[in-house]
Amino acid sequence: MKRFTIAILCIISCINISAQSDSIRVFMGNRKEIILPVERKISCREFNLNRLHHSFSLAVPVGLVGLAIMPADDAINRGINGGGHNFSSSVDEYLRFAPLAAQLGMGLGGVKGRSETKWQLLATDALATTMMVAMTGGLKYSINRTRPDGDDGGFPSGHTATAFMGATLLAHEYGHISGWIPAAGYTMATATGVLRILNNRHYASDVLVGAAIGILSAELAYWATDAIFNKRKLFKPKRARIHYEVLKNY
């Protein structure tokens, strides 16, 4: 009887609802206040806008900084390398794949991440890689900027884009487990970019724009696959729905 009474009061009482809260307040006739739980479903529009905002919030500033320092690339390169180019290392050739390998290894090894299934994980990685390769390859072909060592195809850095794409995928998938996981991923990605400069293969602007492309590719891939696998429509927003459920305890 008590449960039935509360259920009726939820409908006919004066209810104070907050769209952003996780509970509602029901005021009884004796002024007694009861807190009831709220199950809130995020609308497609809210999901899309939040994800897109998050996607561009880091990638765009990094990319803009890279474009802004392009006129100073030669001076920065001379300052870092001291006018000489005796440093040589092949670590960046392999280190760029380390964050993505870690994410894939954990996912296929059974470590539960953000993705609902392994297929979603693989689809996200494939989509991110496709976008990253398309953006970096398109810019390299269309701009054809000379590298510091004289070779072509310097802008942007594909190695750095690969590394930061992997680091972002790793952070999204397993960052909730420990903060050390994204820290390790972005450390390896940053090291890759630094080594590209020290090896005289890229200017600083090439590295920063490459990092921005890698981050953006991973973010957009998660936005797309999360919407697809969780059956959220990408571009057709719906009105938000709020559902209320009375716990059995009441």
Secondary structure, 3 states (H helix, E strand, C coil): CHHHHHHHHHHHCCEECCCCCCEEEEECCCCCEEEEEEEEECCHHHHHHHHHHHHHHHHHHHHHHHHHCHHHHHHHHHHHHCCCCCCCCCHHHHHCCHHHHHHHHHHHCCCCCCCCCHHHHHHHHHHHHHHHHHHHHHHHHHHCCCCCCCCCCCCCCHHHHHHHHHHHHHHHHHCCCCCHHHHHHHHHHHHHHHHHHHCCCCCHHHHHHHHHHHHHHHHHHHHHHHHHHCCCCCCCCCCCEEEECCCCCC
